[in-house]
Each structure stands twice: as structure tokens, then as C-alpha cells.
């Protein structure tokens, strides 16, 4: 649009500019509000947007008292929007398989921390009826259905009462109706309809006559209506337990932690992860292509099979967002370009000849360590993102600097910094940018079969081993890490094998960790960590490997040789 500088048109032009700026500010404000309500920053801590989500969702410290375990199994695999009064917030889909969901159920049904200092409940509240009452809901027109819906009738503010009978525990519902204000349920908008507490908070005072009897009849009727769906869900739970008898509550606890559930849900003894749990979104507009990002937000797929930090198992969940919300978040994130241009190497992609393409492919498969973690076609590991057709996802400037200046672009990433000559760097980049190798759907690492590994151990060296070594060499050095199968027939060294490790000097182990497998005439898929870890930490890893094998190196290699 061109403007003629008359006084009138100048005013109109400025009005259009100001209006556009106002719209952008409003869009940013709306996007930031959406990010806050969805709880994105509970995992993506790089965004300085406070989340209000934890104020509106259930405390899971007493999930076993509150929820029907059979319902949880179905809900975790097929989450539904239960709470209608908390805006766009909803339980996202973590793409859990049946075994993973069952493990979480076993953990959650054992959570029974009760709220302290409860007064004694009114007599008659806990009595059991042989059959459901035929009476209608208590004062349904004036109370229940003014907020709740039931069979398509009533309010739209609170949960649908038709789900109560198969979703919740009957005893919990009775006690909650008697005293919703006593439960640590931050999202509750439930009013005290039946009882209130005395000033000394030691006894209940009736608000409605025969309040205990009304609660009892109301609860029994709700559970009578839910009996059919409850029966279906309970049969599914029994079948799941029979099919996955090896799954335990302890496995469920580790999955609970791996998905950072307590970033949103409170739990009395599981703390959320904070920094480094999910990618830095302040550079998202610099990192990815807009078309890819929009599709990923709409339908999240697996980028890193074992988690953003390899081994943790954390997943980007699906929030089932509308097209409008997807577009809002995409536009906002594409404006996030925090990496300063002066810190980057500028390079534009160049077309390679067929010979150079084949040369680069051979280099990746036989000389460099990239495919120890990344997959290319049907070759390579499952730790980092798949490199097949990667230019559909990443911007070329980011790709080039991620390869050549890893620690500048991604200072907290586990990806090692590899020293490449400029011509080799350009060759590898151009190959990756130009190749169009088909990519199969990337599968997630099973959180049941592969125990999530967290950086919380007794020593720095044990922590480093779990971070950098265990994904291939195994948690206990048995050569059975989840990535070992992906890079087969390459076989990671079994660090717990004393016969093998006792003939290798400490200096050899140090060199292999520092410079990678290639320096020792081993397979190049073993990456070099010398530009990531200090010499002291590498020596710590050598010492930890000695603990795993319960052995020392050959006698001639030891510093303190025995004297005769």
C-alpha cells in the first residue's frame, strides 16, 4: 500500500499502522494467555509466561480415593474434556499404550493421602443401600442441574453427572458432597449445599433437612445410572492386568515422573522437573519451518523416541487444539527468534553432485558418529531426531549451525560438538538438506520395557553415565540400552563384563569417551564427548565403569605397580 502525504491520508495511514500494531499486540496477548492456560510453560520453562493451570486441576495425592481405576485406564488412553469451566485447558493425550496406562493406574490407585484434620462425618452418611432409590435428584431444578448437565439437560458450567457413576469412587462422592470445601481440590466451584462446618470446625451443621439421607440417595442413584459403563471399564481393566502381569506401580511412578505430571497436578511426594525438560521455545521461529510447526501443534508426532532429554521418555502430548488455536500458537512461536544473528555462521545450501551425495552418505555411515544417535533411512539410532527428509522440519540456517556450532545454538543439548573441517561440514549439511530419503513413522520407546532414566543419582559420574552412556551400554553396563537394538549389528561394549574390561587400560577408556569409537578402531557410532565433558568428568566415567565391572585395567597400566 502506498500513501500520498496529504493531511487526511497521512492520518488514515497512521491509523492503519496503529491498528495493525494493536492487532499484533492483541494476538500476542491472546497467544500468551492460551499458553498460560494450557500449561505449556510448565514444561517449556524457557518461556517467561506464568501458568495458571495448576490452580484448576486435580490433586493426585489421593487419586486412589477419588477415581475408579478402571475409568483411569480408559481416560489415560482416551482423555476427554471433563471440566468445562477452565477454558481451553484439558488433559492432553500422551499416546500411552495399554501397558503404560496400566502402570500409571496401578500407581495412582495406591495414592491415598487424606486431607488432615477432617471432622467426624455425620452419622448415616456411609450406610450402604441394597438398591438405588427411584427418587429424582435432590432439588435437581434448583441446585444440581443449574451447573451440571445430565442426559443433555441442565447447565454447562460443571462436570456432566452422567459420568460420575463410572468415573469416581462412591465413598469419595458422598464425602465430597458433604464437605467440598475440605478437599484440596483447587478446581472446585462446588458450593456447600448439604452441610457447613461449625465455627470451631469440629462438627457439621445441616443446610438442608435430612442432608445425610439426601446425599446417600443422590450418590446411590448416580452410581446406579453408571453401573453399565462401569462394568465395561472394569472388564477392560481385568483383561489389561491379565495381559501385562509384569507391570507394577513402581513402573507407573517412573512414568508419572517421566511425563512431568506434577508440573500441572500437585502430588505430595513427587516434585516436577523444571529446567531442561522440554525444548527452548524462545528460538522456535529460528529453528523450524512454519508449515511443519503448524502440523506438529495440531497433530504432535514423535521427534525424539526416548524423550527430549534422551532416556527420560518425556513426550509432547496432543492437546487436540482447534485450527484457530493452532494458528494462534504457530504465529506466536514463529516470532520467537532469540538467537542473535551475530553468533551464527551464515551459509546458503548448495546443490551436490550424485558423487558428492554418495560420498556424504558413506561418510555418515562409516566415519562420523551422527548415526549412532540419529536415523537416516533404515540405518542409525533412535536417540535424536530422524535425519530423513529433515529439511521439511528445520530451517537451513539453524541446521548448519546446529551441526557446526552445536553448543552455541543448543547449549543444553546432549548432542556432542564434533570438530569438522569446513569443507566436511558443508558437505554433510548440503547432503542432509538435499536428501529426500523417505521417513517411516517414528515409534516411541516403550516406557514399560525401557525404564526412564533421570539425572538424579548418588554421584556426578553415575549421573553422567546414565545421561551419556546408558542409552546404548545399558543402565547397569550390560550392553542392553534401548539404542543398542537400533544400531544392531553394532554391539556396545558390555561395561559390566570384568573379563573384557580388565584387559583395557584406563587411558584407552578415557580416549574412547573423549574422541569416540573411531579413534580406537571401533565403530564410529560411539560419539566423542571430549568437547562436552571436562577431563575430570571423563575420568569420573572411567572410574564408574570400573565400579560396574568390579575390575581394574591390566596390571602393567596401573600407576602404582606392586614392588618386590
C-alpha positions as CSV (number, residue, x, y, z in Angstrom):
1,X,0.0,0.0,0.0
2,X,1.3,3.4,-0.9
3,X,0.3,6.6,0.9
4,X,0.0,10.1,-0.5
5,X,1.1,12.5,2.1
6,X,-1.9,14.7,2.4
7,X,-3.0,15.6,5.9
8,X,-6.1,13.3,5.6
9,X,-4.4,10.3,4.1
10,X,-1.5,10.7,6.5
11,X,-3.9,10.4,9.4
12,X,-5.5,7.4,7.8
13,X,-2.2,5.7,7.2
14,X,-1.1,6.2,10.8
15,X,-4.4,4.9,11.9
16,X,-3.9,1.7,9.9
17,X,-0.4,1.3,11.3
18,X,-1.6,1.8,14.8
19,X,-4.4,-0.6,14.2
20,X,-2.1,-3.3,12.8
21,X,0.3,-2.8,15.9
22,X,-2.7,-3.1,18.2
23,X,-3.9,-6.3,16.5
24,X,-0.4,-7.8,16.8
25,X,-0.3,-6.9,20.5
26,X,-3.7,-8.4,21.0
27,X,-2.8,-11.5,19.1
28,X,0.4,-11.9,21.3
29,X,-1.7,-11.3,24.4
30,X,-4.2,-13.9,23.4
31,X,-1.4,-16.4,22.5
32,X,0.3,-15.8,25.8
33,X,-3.0,-16.3,27.6
34,X,-3.5,-19.6,25.7
35,X,0.0,-20.8,26.5
36,X,-0.6,-19.9,30.2
37,X,-4.0,-21.7,30.4
38,X,-2.7,-24.8,28.5
39,X,0.3,-25.0,30.9
40,X,2.9,-25.1,28.1
41,X,5.5,-23.3,30.2
42,X,5.2,-25.9,33.0
43,X,7.5,-27.9,30.8
44,X,8.9,-25.3,28.3
45,X,10.4,-23.3,31.1
46,X,12.3,-21.0,28.7
47,X,9.1,-19.0,28.1
48,X,8.6,-16.4,30.8
49,X,4.8,-16.9,30.9
50,X,3.4,-17.9,34.2
51,X,0.9,-20.8,34.1
52,X,-2.4,-20.7,35.9
53,X,-3.1,-24.3,35.1
54,X,-2.1,-25.8,38.5
55,X,-4.8,-23.8,40.2
56,X,-7.5,-25.5,38.2
57,X,-6.8,-29.2,38.0
58,X,-7.0,-32.2,40.5
59,X,-4.6,-33.0,43.3
60,X,-3.4,-36.6,42.6
61,X,-2.1,-37.2,46.1
62,X,-5.4,-39.0,46.8
63,X,-6.2,-40.3,43.3
64,X,-6.8,-43.8,44.7
65,X,-9.6,-42.5,47.0
66,X,-11.2,-40.4,44.3
67,X,-11.1,-42.2,40.9
68,X,-12.3,-45.5,39.7
69,X,-9.1,-47.3,38.5
70,X,-11.0,-48.8,35.5
71,X,-12.0,-45.4,34.4
72,X,-8.4,-44.1,34.6
73,X,-7.2,-46.8,32.3
74,X,-9.6,-45.7,29.6
75,X,-9.1,-41.9,30.3
76,X,-5.4,-42.1,30.1
77,X,-5.5,-43.6,26.7
78,X,-8.6,-41.6,25.5
79,X,-8.6,-38.3,27.5
80,X,-11.9,-36.4,27.4
81,X,-12.7,-32.8,28.5
82,X,-14.3,-33.3,31.9
83,X,-14.1,-29.8,33.4
84,X,-16.0,-27.3,31.3
85,X,-15.2,-24.2,33.5
86,X,-11.5,-24.0,33.0
87,X,-11.4,-22.6,29.5
88,X,-9.1,-24.2,26.9
89,X,-7.2,-26.3,29.5
90,X,-7.7,-30.0,29.1
91,X,-5.9,-33.3,29.8
92,X,-3.7,-33.9,26.7
93,X,-3.1,-37.2,25.1
94,X,0.3,-38.7,25.8
95,X,-0.2,-41.6,23.3
96,X,0.1,-44.2,26.1
97,X,-0.2,-47.8,25.1
98,X,-2.2,-50.2,27.3
99,X,0.8,-51.4,29.4
100,X,2.0,-47.8,30.1
101,X,-1.5,-46.7,31.0
102,X,-2.0,-49.7,33.3
103,X,1.3,-48.9,35.1
104,X,0.1,-45.4,35.8
105,X,-3.3,-46.7,37.0
106,X,-1.5,-49.1,39.5
107,X,0.5,-46.1,40.8
108,X,-2.5,-43.7,41.0
109,X,-4.8,-46.2,42.7
110,X,-2.2,-46.5,45.5
111,X,-2.3,-42.8,46.2
112,X,-4.4,-42.3,49.3
113,X,-3.0,-39.4,51.3
114,X,-6.0,-38.0,53.1
115,X,-6.6,-34.4,54.0
116,X,-5.7,-33.9,57.7
117,X,-7.9,-32.6,60.4
118,X,-11.2,-33.7,59.0
119,X,-14.1,-33.5,61.4
120,X,-16.2,-36.6,62.0
121,X,-18.7,-37.1,59.2
122,X,-22.4,-37.0,60.0
123,X,-23.9,-40.4,61.0
124,X,-25.7,-42.2,58.3
125,X,-23.5,-40.8,55.5
126,X,-21.6,-44.1,55.0
127,X,-24.5,-46.5,55.2
128,X,-25.0,-48.8,52.2
129,X,-28.3,-49.3,50.3
130,X,-29.2,-52.6,48.8
131,X,-30.6,-50.9,45.7
132,X,-30.7,-47.5,44.2
133,X,-33.5,-45.1,45.1
134,X,-36.1,-44.3,42.4
135,X,-36.4,-40.7,43.5
136,X,-35.1,-37.9,41.3
137,X,-32.0,-35.9,42.0
138,X,-32.2,-33.9,45.1
139,X,-33.7,-30.5,44.3
140,X,-32.5,-31.0,40.8
141,X,-34.1,-28.0,39.3
142,X,-32.8,-25.5,41.8
143,X,-29.4,-27.0,42.6
144,X,-27.6,-29.8,40.7
145,X,-28.7,-29.0,37.2
146,X,-28.2,-25.3,37.5
147,X,-24.5,-26.0,37.0
148,X,-24.2,-29.7,36.0
149,X,-25.6,-31.4,32.9
150,X,-27.4,-34.7,32.8
151,X,-28.7,-36.5,29.7
152,X,-28.4,-33.3,27.7
153,X,-30.2,-31.2,30.2
154,X,-29.0,-28.6,32.8
155,X,-26.1,-26.3,33.0
156,X,-22.8,-26.3,31.1
157,X,-20.5,-25.0,33.8
158,X,-19.7,-28.1,35.8
159,X,-19.0,-31.8,35.0
160,X,-21.6,-34.0,33.4
161,X,-23.3,-36.0,36.2
162,X,-23.8,-39.0,33.9
163,X,-20.1,-39.8,34.2
164,X,-19.9,-39.8,38.0
165,X,-21.1,-43.3,38.4
166,X,-18.2,-44.8,36.4
167,X,-15.6,-42.1,36.9
168,X,-15.4,-41.7,40.7
169,X,-15.4,-43.8,43.9
170,X,-18.8,-43.9,45.6
171,X,-17.4,-43.2,49.1
172,X,-15.4,-40.2,47.8
173,X,-18.5,-38.7,46.2
174,X,-20.5,-38.9,49.4
175,X,-17.8,-37.2,51.4
176,X,-17.2,-34.6,48.8
177,X,-20.9,-33.7,48.6
178,X,-20.9,-33.3,52.4
179,X,-17.8,-31.1,52.5
180,X,-16.4,-29.9,49.2
181,X,-14.5,-27.2,51.0
182,X,-12.4,-29.7,53.0
183,X,-10.9,-31.4,49.9
184,X,-7.8,-29.9,48.4
185,X,-9.5,-29.7,45.0
186,X,-8.2,-26.4,43.5
187,X,-10.6,-26.5,40.6
188,X,-13.8,-26.9,42.6
189,X,-16.6,-24.5,42.1
190,X,-18.9,-26.8,44.1
191,X,-21.0,-25.0,46.7
192,X,-21.7,-26.3,50.2
193,X,-25.3,-27.4,49.6
194,X,-25.9,-30.0,52.3
195,X,-23.6,-29.1,55.3
196,X,-21.5,-26.4,56.6
197,X,-18.9,-26.5,59.4
198,X,-19.4,-25.2,62.8
199,X,-17.3,-22.1,63.8
200,X,-14.9,-24.4,65.6
201,X,-14.7,-26.7,62.5
202,X,-15.4,-29.8,64.6
203,X,-18.9,-30.7,63.5
204,X,-21.3,-30.5,60.6
205,X,-24.4,-28.3,60.6
206,X,-27.2,-29.2,58.2
207,X,-28.1,-26.7,55.5
208,X,-30.8,-29.0,54.1
209,X,-33.0,-31.1,56.3
210,X,-32.0,-34.8,56.3
211,X,-28.9,-33.8,54.5
212,X,-27.0,-37.1,55.1
213,X,-30.0,-39.1,53.7
214,X,-30.2,-36.9,50.6
215,X,-26.5,-37.3,49.9
216,X,-26.9,-41.0,50.3
217,X,-29.8,-41.3,47.9
218,X,-28.3,-38.9,45.4
219,X,-25.0,-40.9,45.4
220,X,-26.7,-44.2,45.0
221,X,-28.7,-43.0,42.1
222,X,-25.7,-41.6,40.3
223,X,-23.9,-44.9,40.7
224,X,-26.9,-46.9,39.6
225,X,-27.0,-44.9,36.4
226,X,-23.3,-45.5,35.8
227,X,-23.3,-49.3,36.5
228,X,-23.4,-50.4,32.9
229,X,-20.4,-48.3,31.7
230,X,-18.6,-49.1,35.0
231,X,-18.9,-52.8,34.2
232,X,-17.5,-52.4,30.7
233,X,-14.5,-50.5,32.1
234,X,-13.8,-53.0,34.9
235,X,-13.7,-55.9,32.4
236,X,-11.1,-53.9,30.3
237,X,-9.0,-53.4,33.4
238,X,-9.1,-57.1,34.3
239,X,-8.1,-58.0,30.8
240,X,-5.2,-55.5,30.9
241,X,-3.9,-56.8,34.2
242,X,-4.0,-60.3,32.8
243,X,-2.2,-59.3,29.6
244,X,0.5,-57.2,31.4
245,X,1.0,-59.1,34.7
246,X,4.7,-57.8,34.8
247,X,3.6,-54.2,35.1
248,X,4.0,-52.7,38.6
249,X,3.1,-49.5,40.5
250,X,6.8,-48.6,40.7
251,X,6.9,-48.6,36.9
252,X,3.9,-46.4,36.9
253,X,5.6,-43.9,39.3
254,X,8.6,-43.6,36.9
255,X,6.2,-43.0,34.0
256,X,4.4,-40.4,36.1
257,X,7.7,-38.6,36.7
258,X,8.9,-39.1,33.1
259,X,5.8,-37.2,31.7
260,X,6.3,-34.5,34.4
261,X,2.7,-34.9,35.5
262,X,3.3,-32.9,38.7
263,X,4.2,-29.8,36.5
264,X,0.4,-29.5,36.4
265,X,-1.0,-31.9,39.0
266,X,0.0,-31.5,42.7
267,X,1.4,-34.6,44.3
268,X,2.7,-34.7,47.9
269,X,5.9,-36.5,47.3
270,X,6.7,-36.2,43.5
271,X,8.3,-32.9,42.5
272,X,8.1,-31.6,38.9
273,X,11.1,-31.2,36.7
274,X,11.9,-27.6,35.9
275,X,14.7,-26.5,33.7
276,X,15.7,-28.5,30.6
277,X,12.6,-30.8,30.5
278,X,11.4,-29.6,27.1
279,X,12.9,-27.6,24.2
280,X,13.6,-23.9,24.4
281,X,10.8,-22.2,22.6
282,X,12.4,-18.8,22.5
283,X,14.3,-19.9,19.3
284,X,11.4,-21.8,17.8
285,X,10.9,-19.4,14.9
286,X,14.6,-19.7,14.1
287,X,14.7,-23.5,14.4
288,X,11.7,-24.9,12.5
289,X,9.6,-24.2,9.4
290,X,6.2,-22.7,9.9
291,X,4.3,-25.4,7.9
292,X,5.8,-28.1,9.9
293,X,5.2,-26.4,13.2
294,X,1.5,-25.9,12.5
295,X,1.1,-29.5,11.7
296,X,3.1,-30.6,14.7
297,X,1.0,-28.5,17.1
298,X,-2.2,-29.8,15.6
299,X,-1.0,-33.5,15.5
300,X,2.1,-34.0,17.6
301,X,4.4,-36.8,16.4
302,X,7.5,-38.4,17.9
303,X,10.6,-36.5,17.2
304,X,12.9,-37.9,19.9
305,X,11.9,-41.5,20.6
306,X,13.3,-41.6,24.1
307,X,12.4,-38.1,25.2
308,X,13.6,-34.5,24.8
309,X,16.5,-35.4,27.1
310,X,17.4,-38.9,25.9
311,X,16.3,-41.6,28.3
312,X,13.7,-39.6,30.2
313,X,10.9,-40.8,28.0
314,X,9.0,-37.5,28.1
315,X,6.6,-36.9,25.2
316,X,5.0,-33.9,23.6
317,X,1.3,-34.5,24.2
318,X,-1.6,-33.8,21.9
319,X,-3.9,-31.1,23.2
320,X,-6.4,-31.6,20.4
321,X,-6.4,-28.0,19.5
322,X,-8.8,-26.3,17.1
323,X,-7.5,-24.8,13.8
324,X,-7.8,-21.3,15.2
325,X,-5.8,-22.1,18.4
326,X,-3.2,-23.9,16.3
327,X,-2.8,-20.9,14.0
328,X,-2.5,-18.6,17.0
329,X,0.2,-20.6,18.7
330,X,2.1,-21.1,15.4
331,X,2.2,-17.4,14.6
332,X,3.3,-16.6,18.1
333,X,6.1,-19.2,18.2
334,X,7.4,-18.3,14.7
335,X,8.1,-14.8,16.2
336,X,10.4,-16.3,18.8
337,X,13.9,-15.9,17.4
338,X,16.2,-15.3,20.4
339,X,19.5,-16.4,18.8
340,X,21.4,-13.3,17.8
341,X,22.4,-13.3,14.2
342,X,26.0,-12.2,15.0
343,X,26.6,-15.5,16.8
344,X,25.7,-17.6,13.7
345,X,27.7,-18.7,10.7
346,X,25.8,-17.7,7.6
347,X,25.8,-20.3,4.8
348,X,23.4,-21.0,2.0
349,X,22.6,-24.5,0.7
350,X,24.4,-25.7,-2.4
351,X,23.4,-28.5,-4.8
352,X,25.6,-31.5,-4.7
353,X,26.5,-33.9,-7.5
354,X,25.5,-37.5,-7.3
355,X,29.1,-38.4,-6.5
356,X,29.2,-35.9,-3.6
357,X,25.8,-37.2,-2.3
358,X,27.1,-40.7,-2.2
359,X,30.4,-39.6,-0.6
360,X,28.5,-37.8,2.2
361,X,26.2,-40.8,2.8
362,X,29.3,-43.1,3.1
363,X,30.9,-40.6,5.4
364,X,27.9,-40.6,7.7
365,X,27.6,-44.4,7.7
366,X,31.2,-45.3,8.1
367,X,33.2,-42.4,9.5
368,X,31.1,-40.0,11.6
369,X,29.2,-40.7,14.8
370,X,25.9,-39.0,13.7
371,X,24.0,-42.2,13.0
372,X,24.9,-43.6,16.4
373,X,22.1,-41.3,17.7
374,X,20.1,-40.3,14.6
375,X,18.4,-42.4,12.0
376,X,18.8,-42.0,8.2
377,X,16.5,-44.2,6.2
378,X,16.8,-47.6,7.8
379,X,20.2,-47.1,9.4
380,X,21.1,-45.5,12.7
381,X,20.0,-44.9,16.3
382,X,16.8,-43.7,17.9
383,X,18.1,-41.1,20.4
384,X,17.9,-37.9,18.4
385,X,15.5,-36.8,15.6
386,X,15.3,-38.7,12.4
387,X,17.5,-37.1,9.7
388,X,15.5,-38.4,6.8
389,X,13.8,-35.5,4.9
390,X,14.9,-33.3,7.7
391,X,14.6,-30.1,5.7
392,X,10.8,-30.4,5.9
393,X,11.2,-29.7,9.6
394,X,14.2,-27.4,10.1
395,X,15.4,-24.1,8.7
396,X,18.7,-24.3,6.8
397,X,20.4,-21.6,8.9
398,X,19.6,-23.5,12.1
399,X,20.6,-26.8,10.6
400,X,24.0,-25.5,9.5
401,X,24.8,-24.0,12.9
402,X,23.4,-27.0,14.8
403,X,26.0,-29.2,13.1
404,X,28.9,-26.7,13.2
405,X,28.2,-24.8,16.4
406,X,26.1,-27.1,18.5
407,X,27.0,-25.5,21.8
408,X,26.1,-22.0,20.6
409,X,22.8,-23.0,19.1
410,X,21.8,-25.6,21.7
411,X,24.0,-25.1,24.8
412,X,22.0,-27.6,26.9
413,X,21.5,-30.3,24.3
414,X,23.1,-33.7,24.8
415,X,24.3,-33.7,21.2
416,X,28.1,-33.7,21.2
417,X,30.1,-31.0,19.5
418,X,32.1,-32.6,16.7
419,X,35.1,-30.9,15.1
420,X,34.6,-30.9,11.3
421,X,36.7,-29.3,8.7
422,X,34.8,-26.5,6.9
423,X,34.5,-28.5,3.7
424,X,33.3,-31.6,5.5
425,X,30.7,-29.5,7.4
426,X,29.4,-28.1,4.2
427,X,29.3,-31.5,2.6
428,X,27.3,-33.1,5.4
429,X,24.9,-30.1,5.7
430,X,24.2,-30.0,1.9
431,X,23.6,-33.7,1.9
432,X,21.2,-33.6,4.8
433,X,19.4,-30.6,3.3
434,X,19.2,-32.1,-0.2
435,X,18.4,-35.7,0.5
436,X,14.8,-36.8,0.4
437,X,15.0,-40.3,1.9
438,X,11.6,-41.4,3.0
439,X,10.9,-41.5,6.7
440,X,8.8,-44.1,8.4
441,X,6.6,-43.0,11.3
442,X,8.9,-42.8,14.3
443,X,7.8,-45.0,17.1
444,X,8.1,-44.1,20.8
445,X,10.3,-46.0,23.2
446,X,8.2,-48.1,25.5
447,X,8.2,-46.6,29.0
448,X,7.5,-50.1,30.4
449,X,10.1,-52.1,28.6
450,X,12.7,-49.3,28.9
451,X,12.9,-47.8,32.4
452,X,13.1,-44.0,32.2
453,X,16.4,-42.6,33.4
454,X,16.5,-39.4,35.4
455,X,19.6,-37.3,36.3
456,X,19.2,-37.9,40.0
457,X,21.8,-40.2,41.3
458,X,24.3,-40.5,44.1
459,X,27.3,-39.1,42.2
460,X,28.1,-36.9,39.2
461,X,29.8,-39.8,37.5
462,X,26.7,-42.1,37.9
463,X,24.6,-39.2,36.6
464,X,26.9,-38.8,33.6
465,X,26.8,-42.5,32.8
466,X,23.0,-42.6,32.8
467,X,22.9,-39.4,30.6
468,X,25.6,-40.2,28.0
469,X,26.3,-43.9,28.1
470,X,23.3,-45.9,29.4
471,X,21.2,-45.4,26.2
472,X,23.5,-47.8,24.4
473,X,25.6,-49.6,27.1
474,X,22.6,-50.1,29.4
475,X,21.6,-48.8,32.8
476,X,23.9,-51.2,34.6
477,X,26.5,-51.5,31.8
478,X,25.1,-54.8,30.4
479,X,25.1,-53.6,26.8
480,X,21.3,-53.6,26.7
481,X,20.3,-50.0,26.3
482,X,17.3,-49.3,24.1
483,X,19.5,-47.8,21.4
484,X,21.6,-51.0,21.2
485,X,18.9,-52.7,19.3
486,X,18.5,-49.7,16.9
487,X,22.2,-49.8,15.9
488,X,22.5,-53.6,15.6
489,X,24.7,-55.3,14.4
490,X,27.0,-52.8,16.1
491,X,27.3,-54.1,19.7
492,X,28.0,-51.7,22.5
493,X,30.7,-52.8,24.9
494,X,29.4,-54.6,28.0
495,X,30.9,-52.5,30.7
496,X,29.9,-55.0,33.4
497,X,32.0,-57.8,31.9
498,X,35.1,-57.9,34.0
499,X,36.9,-60.3,31.6
500,X,36.6,-57.8,28.8
501,X,37.2,-54.6,30.8
502,X,40.1,-55.9,32.8
503,X,42.3,-56.0,29.7
504,X,41.6,-52.4,28.8
505,X,43.7,-49.7,30.4
506,X,42.1,-46.6,31.9
507,X,43.8,-44.5,29.2
508,X,42.0,-46.5,26.5
509,X,38.7,-46.0,28.1
510,X,39.4,-42.2,28.5
511,X,40.4,-41.9,24.8
512,X,37.2,-43.7,23.7
513,X,35.0,-41.4,25.7
514,X,36.9,-38.3,24.7
515,X,37.4,-38.9,21.0
516,X,34.8,-41.6,20.2
517,X,35.0,-45.2,18.9
518,X,36.7,-44.3,15.7
519,X,40.0,-43.3,17.5
520,X,40.2,-46.9,18.9
521,X,39.4,-48.6,15.6
522,X,36.0,-49.4,16.9
523,X,32.7,-48.5,15.2
524,X,32.3,-44.7,14.7
525,X,28.7,-44.8,16.0
526,X,30.3,-44.3,19.5
527,X,30.3,-40.4,19.7
528,X,33.1,-38.3,21.1
529,X,32.3,-36.4,24.3
530,X,35.5,-34.5,24.7
531,X,34.0,-31.1,23.8
532,X,31.1,-31.6,26.1
533,X,32.5,-33.1,29.2
534,X,35.5,-31.9,31.1
535,X,38.5,-34.2,31.6
536,X,37.6,-34.6,35.2
537,X,34.1,-35.8,34.4
538,X,35.5,-38.2,31.8
539,X,37.9,-39.6,34.4
540,X,34.8,-40.0,36.6
541,X,33.1,-42.0,33.9
542,X,36.2,-44.3,33.7
543,X,36.0,-44.8,37.5
544,X,32.3,-45.6,37.3
545,X,32.9,-48.1,34.5
546,X,35.4,-49.8,36.9
547,X,32.7,-50.0,39.5
548,X,30.4,-51.6,37.0
549,X,32.9,-54.3,36.0
550,X,34.3,-54.7,39.5
551,X,37.8,-54.8,38.0
552,X,40.9,-52.8,37.2
553,X,42.8,-52.4,34.0
554,X,45.8,-54.7,33.3
555,X,48.5,-54.6,35.9
556,X,51.1,-53.0,33.6
557,X,48.8,-50.0,33.1
558,X,48.3,-49.1,36.7
559,X,50.1,-46.1,38.2
560,X,51.1,-47.9,41.4
561,X,52.7,-51.1,40.3
562,X,53.5,-53.6,43.1
563,X,57.2,-53.8,44.1
564,X,59.1,-56.8,45.2
